[in-house]
């Protein structure tokens, strides 16, 4: 999907959230990345394969949700 001169990481890569935003809907709380990942404002995401990754938003005090 990515047409940049330096391709974004694929959805299967560990750094898949580093892909560029293709369609942003910040008012609705989600964005579609170049690699097909749908990223939600709570940092959870849906992968193009249908898989889901839970939110990893930092909590007060440095803890991370899993």
Secondary structure, 3 states (H helix, E strand, C coil): CCCCCCCCCCCCCCCHHHCCEEEEECCCCEEEECCCCEEECCCCEECCCCCEECCCCECCCCCECC
